[in-house]
Amino acid sequence: MNGMKKLVLFGAGKIGRSFIGQLFSRSGYEVVFIDKDMEIINALNRDKSYNVHICDEHDTIIPVTNVRGIPADHTYAILQEISSADIVSVSVGKNALPHIAGPLSAGLQQREKDHPGTPVDIILAENMRNASEYFYSLLERSLPGYPLSAQVGLVETSIGKMVPLLPVSAKDPLSVSAEAYNTLIVDKKAFKTPIPRIAGIDAKENMKAWVDRKLFVHNFGHAVVAYQGYLRHPEHTYIWEVLEDSAIREAARTSMQESATILQAMYPGEFTETELTDHIDDLLSRFGNRKLGDTVFRVGCDLYRKLSHDDRIVTPLLYGYRYELPVDNILDTLWTALRFKATGTDGSMFSGDIDFHTELNRYGTKYILQKVCGLDENVLNRVRQNISQNFYK
């Protein structure tokens, strides 16, 4: 592998393996995964490769090679890998970011010691708004005096690839399934080094607009399908099943168009109506992919997160009010979300959703809208004007 460029990737989960690692490996990079799951790490070091099974009509298999793994608690090895990396990426989820900030910071310090003044970019493969600001604040605490803003590019992304939660094979724990979509949208302006020549990377000038496109259209549309699907067809398990109801498909399309109109008002000139309409139609087709096996439970659960002020329903709602645009369908999605009690394959609700409904039943809807959704009195008054009084207990 002498002369091969290297990506160090925190997170060997489904997105890390099926998307980030796959893109870089296929473009000639060695991919070094860092993870706490020793079964995955041992398998990476044993096999040096794995397969990504594409959920399409051809059952395509993408082999991913030149991979290995480092245990998350092997600090010295992590420092050496970061010091010699061409690029770094993180794909661990927002809640785990504070846990990797320490070792990553130590690796940056080692890199500065070994190669003074050498910049590096960190691709933040996380589905969250303002990811770069958040991660910068985490790194800054561990790096007093380090030229963080000058030498480290924190590159936000928009992760549109859908990866189903299929059972892991005991014989092949590395293999992962995913849809065919394979475009990684990245922040063009954030790189400190030349943008890597990776097939599938699409660099955008106005990254905030593209992060919000994912939230306002993809994530929001997925939520509409899950919450309407559970309300109308609680007997169904899969997203593709509920989308066979034309009323749900049309409700999703109309709701996504409403949210997309708000997105256009936020970012004038960035998206055309035709582009967004085509994107909505493409998403509805992808949501309906039977081979993905995506469930109503998975798409809709975790209500504390999905109904928070900076997530897929409340954020479009707040901006809709700000721009004086229609929000009736967004409010309807919020209403149906409050009634979501889907269960997983084991017959149990998501643990956090049990707590959510306990609070909802004990304290009422207004309490949830204030505490979980973060709505102030002004917005609550506007909500009252838009929906029937039976929204409130």
Residue, then its C-alpha position, 0 to 999 in steps of 0.5 A: m500500500n506504499g503511496m496509497k492515500k489514507l482516510v481515517l474514519f471514526g465510525a464503522g457503522k452502516i453509513g461509515r461502511s456503506f457510504i463513506g468508506q465505500l466511496f473512498s476505497r473505490s477511489g483508491y484510498e486505504v480506509v482505516f476504521i476506528d470503532k469500539d465494536m471489536e467484532i467489526i474491527n477484528a473482521l476488518n483486520r482479518d478480511k481486509s475487505y467487505n461487500v456492500h449489497i445494493c438494494d436494486e433490481h440487479d442485487t448489485i454487490i460492491p466490493v470494498t477493499n484496502v480496509r483495516g480497523i483500529p480499536a477505539d481505545h488504542t490511543y497511541a495507534i489512533l494518534q499515529e494514524i491521524s498524524s499520517a492521514d491524508i483526510v479524516s472523517v467522522s460518522v458516529g452520530k451527534n451523541a457520540l461526537p463528544h466521545i471522539a473529540g478527545p482522541l481526535s484532538a490528541g491526534l491533531q496535536q501529534r500531527e502538528k508535532d510530526h508535520p508542523g503546519t500541515p493542514v487536514d480536513i475532517i469530513l463530518a458525515e453527520n445528519m445535523r444542522n451546524a455540524s461544523e460549529y458544534f464540532y469546532s466547539l468540542l475540539e477547541r476545548s481540547l486544543p488550547g493554542y492550536p491553530l484550529s481554524a487555520q489548519v483544520g477544515l471541518v467539512e459539513t455534508s448532506i447524507g442522503k443515502m438510506v441504509p436499512l436496518l437488516p439483520v447482521s449475519a454472524k458469518d459475515p458481520l461486515s457486509v451491509s446493504a444500502e440503496a443505490y443513491n451514492t452522492l455525498i454533498v460536501d461544503k466546498k468552502a470548508f476544505k483547507t486542502p484540495i477537494p479529494r478526487i472521489a467519485g460521488i463527491d458533489a461540492k456545493e458553495n452554499m452548504k447550509a442550503w443543502v443541509d436544510r434541503k435534506l432536513f426540509v424535504h428528505n427527513f421531513g417527507h420521511a416523517v410524513v410517511a411514517y406518521q401518516g402511515y401509522l395513523r392510517h395503517p397501524e397494521h403495516t410494518y414497512i414504509w413501502e406498504v403504507l406508500e401503496d396508499s395513494a392518499i398517504r403518497e399524495a399527503a407526503r408529496t403535498s407536505m414536502q412541497e409546502s416545506a420546499t417552498i419555505l426552503q426556497a424562501m430561505y435560500p433565494g436562487e439556490f433551488t428552482e421549483t422544478e428541481l425541488t419537485d423532481h427531488i420530491d418525486d425521486l425521494l418518494s420513489r426511493f422511499g417506496n423501495r421494497k428491498l430496503g425493508d425500511t420500517v414505519f417504526r424506524v423512520g418515525c421513532d425517537l420522538y424527542r429528537k425528531l420533534s426537537h426545535d432544530d429537527r425535521i418538523v419544527t424547523p420548517l414550521l418556525y421558518g414558515y411562520r417567519y416568512e409568512l408562508p402556509v404551514d398547514n401540512i407541517l402542523d398536521t405532521l406535528w399532530t400525527a407525530l404526537r400520536f405515533k406509537a409504532t412498535g419494532t419487530d420485537g413488539s416494543m416501542f422505542s424506549g424514549d417514546i414510552d417516556f415521551h408519551t408518559e410526559l404527554n399523557r401526564y402534562g398535556t400537549k402544550y407542555i410537549l410543544q414548549k419543552v420538547c419542540g421549544l415553541d415560545e408563547n408567540v409561536l404557540n399562539r400562532v399554532r392555536q390560530n392554525i389548528s382546531q382546539n382539540f389539538y390541546k388537551 
